[in-house]
Amino acid sequence: MTESTSHVEQQVQARIAAARARIQAAKERRDSLAQARRRGLAHRHARKLRNLAEAEQRQADGQ
C-alpha cells in the first residue's frame, strides 16, 4: 500500500491512536489503584490479626 492517505484519514488514525493511549493510561491507573487497595487491605488484615493475638495474650495473662 504505497498510496498516500488523505488528511481526513490521517486525522482519524491520530484520534484512534490518542484514544488507545487514553485507554491504556486509564487501565494502568486502575491497576495501580487496585494494587494500592490490596496492599492497604493486607496491612489492615495483618493489624487486625496482631490486635486479636494481643487481646488473647492479655486475656491469658489475666487468668
N, C-alpha and C positions, 0 to 999 in steps of 0.2 A: 504494500500500500504506500506508494510514493506520492499519492495525490495530496495536495495541501488541504488542510481543514479550514473551514470558514471561521470567521471571527466569532460567530454565534456558537459554533461547535466548541471552540476553544474556551469560551466563557462557561459553557455547560460543563465541560471537563474540569475547569478550575473550581466551579461550585461543587461538583461531585467530590473532588479531592479535598476541598475545605470541609465538607460535611463528614467525610471519612475521618479526617483529622479530629474534628469535634467529637465524633462518636468514640474514637479511641481515647481521647483525653478524658471523656466522661467515664468510660469503663475503668481507666486507671485510677481515677478519683474514687469511684465506688469501691474498687478493690482495696485501695489504701484505707478508706474509712472502715470497711468490713474487717480488715486486719487489725486496725486500732481497736475496734469494738470487741473483737475476740480476745485481744491482749488484755483489755480492761476487764472483761468478764472473767478471764483466768485469774487475774490479780484479786478480784473481788471474791471469787470462789476460794482461793488459797487463804485469804484473810479470814473468811468465814470458818474454814476448817481449823485454822490456828486458834481462833476465838473459842470454838467448840472444845478443842483439846484442852485449852487453858481452863475453861469452865469445868470440865470433867476433872482436871487435875486439882483445882481448888476444892471441888466437892469431895474428892477422895482424901485430900489433906484434912478437911474439916471433920471427917468421920473417924 
